[in-house]
């Protein structure tokens, strides 16, 4: 399935990914399809991401530090860039927003995809004061929520920063997460799209729709978000069990 049919992607864009629930999978799936279309794609972060070799994410080149300013990708290449690699954690530490603004000005990449939020591989989160770190020149913010959080307790095993999530949604620690709470997360100024500028398009993706039941729940949620969250431009439901051929509803 062609991802660009579902997102308003235009060459020159910076796209930021926030939230939890498979945003790294979605980012690399988008990068792969954009590169297959002959685009020069930079995948990077303002926080930290695992080295792409850890999970087998497709890429053509890894650059660290100031090498990003000397990189000359060819059409169809995916470049992963970061400030530094920490072998202990196997994580790439990201660039500042200022550095990414300079990279964008050079116009050597057709698309810049930025993981701007951390979630410790949990399906859902609410951001802390310093999160997410969305570069100022971002054109599109994609917020991800894993549908596998539905019905599970609001605790450290399901939610990154449960105290923040509780403050935004009204949930108490240990209470089950319901559809109402995810709608509140999408609508709140302190929720999923916190720090996203008014000029940035905002698309919510309910990810991990890996069963028919979750697809139906996700589609019902998407309709509620579009009716009740005027700041969200669109909402999709996705399954990334096969990242090379993602399914979006």
C-alpha positions in Angstrom: 0.0 0.0 0.0 1.3 3.4 -0.9 1.7 5.6 2.2 1.7 8.8 0.2 -1.9 8.3 -0.7 -2.8 8.8 3.0 -0.6 11.6 4.0 -0.2 15.1 2.4 3.4 14.6 1.5 5.2 17.2 -0.6 8.9 17.4 -1.5 10.8 19.6 0.9 8.7 18.6 3.9 9.8 17.9 7.4 7.6 15.3 9.1 7.7 14.8 12.9 6.5 11.6 14.6 5.2 11.8 18.2 3.4 9.5 20.7 3.8 5.8 21.1 2.5 2.6 19.5 4.8 1.9 16.5 5.8 5.4 15.4 9.3 4.2 14.5 7.9 1.4 12.3 5.7 3.9 10.6 8.5 6.3 10.1 10.8 3.8 8.5 8.0 2.4 6.4 7.3 5.9 5.0 11.0 6.4 4.5 11.3 3.2 2.5 8.4 4.0 0.2 9.6 7.6 -0.4 13.1 6.3 -1.2 11.6 3.7 -3.6 10.0 6.6 -5.4 13.4 8.1 -6.1 13.5 10.6 -3.2 16.4 11.4 -1.0 15.2 10.8 2.6 16.8 11.6 5.9 15.6 9.7 9.0 16.7 11.3 12.2 15.6 12.2 15.8 15.5 15.1 18.3 15.5 12.5 21.1 16.9 9.0 20.7 16.2 6.0 18.5 17.7 2.5 18.4 20.4 1.9 15.8 18.5 0.8 12.6 20.5 -2.5 12.4 19.0 -3.6 15.7 15.5 -4.1 14.2 16.5 -4.4 10.6 15.2 -1.0 9.4 16.2 -0.5 5.8 18.7 2.3 5.2 21.6 3.0 2.8 23.9 5.1 5.0 24.4 6.2 8.6 26.0 9.5 9.3 27.0 10.9 12.7 27.7 14.4 14.0 28.8 17.1 11.5 28.9 14.4 8.7 25.3 15.4 8.1 26.5 18.7 6.5 28.8 16.9 4.1 26.3 14.2 3.1 25.3 14.1 -0.6 22.6 11.4 -1.0 21.6 10.2 -4.4 18.0 9.7 -5.4 16.4 6.7 -3.8 18.7 6.7 -0.8 17.6 6.6 2.9 20.1 8.2 5.2 19.9 7.8 9.0 21.5 10.7 10.8 22.2 11.4 14.5 24.5 13.4 16.7 26.2 10.4 18.3 25.9 6.6 18.7 25.9 5.1 22.2 27.1 1.5 22.0 25.9 0.7 25.5 22.2 1.5 24.9 22.4 0.8 21.1 20.8 4.2 20.7 21.4 7.1 18.3 21.2 10.4 20.1 19.5 13.1 18.1 20.2 16.5 16.7 18.9 19.8 18.1 16.1 21.6 16.3 18.6 24.3 15.3 20.9 21.7 13.5 17.9 20.2 11.7 16.9 23.7 10.5 20.4 24.1 9.0 20.1 20.7 7.3 16.8 21.6 5.8 18.2 24.9 4.5 20.8 22.9 2.5 18.0 21.2 0.5 20.0 18.0 -0.1 17.1 15.9 1.1 13.7 15.7 -0.4 12.1 14.6 2.9 13.3 14.8 6.5 11.5 12.4 8.9 12.1 13.1 12.6 11.2 11.0 15.6 10.5 13.8 18.0 9.2 11.8 21.0 10.2 8.8 23.1 7.8 6.2 24.5 10.0 3.3 25.7 8.2 1.0 23.2 4.9 1.4 25.0 1.6 1.8 23.1 0.6 5.2 24.5 2.0 8.2 26.4 1.4 11.8 27.5 4.3 14.2 27.1 6.4 15.7 29.9 7.2 19.4 30.0 10.1 19.1 27.7 8.4 16.9 25.2 7.9 16.4 22.3 10.9 18.1 20.7 9.3 19.1 17.4 11.6 21.1 15.0 10.2 24.6 14.3 10.3 24.0 10.5 8.1 20.9 10.7 5.3 20.8 8.2 3.4 17.7 9.3 3.1 16.1 12.7 2.0 12.4 12.9 0.8 11.4 16.3 0.7 7.6 17.0 -1.4 5.6 19.5 -1.2 1.8 19.8 -4.7 0.3 19.9 -3.4 -2.5 22.0 -3.6 -0.1 25.0 -7.4 -0.4 25.0 -8.8 -2.2 28.0 -5.4 -2.5 29.6 -4.6 -0.8 33.0 -3.2 2.7 33.1 0.1 1.8 34.6 3.9 1.6 33.8 3.4 -1.5 31.7 1.1 0.2 29.2 1.7 4.0 29.5 4.8 6.1 29.3 4.5 8.8 31.9 1.2 7.5 33.5 1.1 10.5 35.9 0.9 12.8 32.9 -1.6 10.5 31.1 -3.8 10.5 34.2 -3.7 14.3 34.4 -4.8 14.7 30.8 -7.4 12.0 30.7 -8.7 11.9 34.3 -7.7 8.3 34.8 -6.5 6.9 38.1 -3.5 4.5 38.2 -4.6 1.0 37.4 -8.0 2.0 35.8 -8.7 0.5 32.3 -7.9 2.7 29.3 -11.1 3.3 27.2 -11.9 5.0 24.0 -12.9 8.2 25.8 -9.5 8.6 27.3 -7.8 8.3 23.9 -10.1 11.0 22.5 -9.1 13.3 25.4 -5.4 12.6 24.7 -5.9 13.7 21.1 -7.9 16.8 22.0 -5.8 18.2 24.9 -3.3 20.9 24.5 -1.1 18.9 26.9 -1.7 15.6 25.0 -0.6 13.9 21.9 0.0 17.1 19.8 1.5 19.2 22.5 4.1 21.7 21.0 2.8 21.3 17.5 2.5 24.7 15.9 -0.7 26.1 14.5 0.9 26.1 11.0 1.7 22.3 11.2 -0.8 19.8 9.8 -1.7 17.1 12.4 -2.6 13.6 11.6 -3.5 10.9 14.2 -2.7 7.3 13.5 -4.3 4.6 15.6 -1.7 1.9 15.0 -1.5 -1.9 15.8 -4.9 -2.6 14.3 -3.8 -6.2 14.0 -7.2 -7.9 14.4 -10.7 -7.2 12.9 -11.9 -6.1 16.3 -9.2 -3.6 16.7 -9.7 -2.3 13.1 -13.4 -1.7 14.0 -12.5 0.0 17.3 -9.9 2.1 15.6 -12.3 3.3 12.9 -14.9 4.2 15.5 -12.3 6.2 17.4 -11.1 7.9 14.2 -14.6 9.1 13.5 -14.9 10.5 17.1 -11.6 12.3 16.8 -12.5 13.9 13.5 -15.8 15.1 15.0 -14.5 16.2 18.4 -10.9 17.3 17.9 -10.9 20.3 15.5 -7.1 20.6 15.8 -6.6 17.2 14.1 -6.7 17.4 10.3 -7.1 13.7 9.7 -7.1 10.3 11.4 -6.1 6.9 10.1 -6.1 3.3 11.4 -3.0 1.2 10.5 -1.5 -2.3 10.7 2.3 -2.6 10.3 2.7 -6.3 10.8 4.5 -6.2 7.5 6.4 -2.9 7.5 7.3 -3.3 3.8 3.6 -3.4 3.0 1.7 -1.5 5.6 -2.1 -1.5 5.7 -3.9 1.8 6.4 -7.7 2.1 6.8 
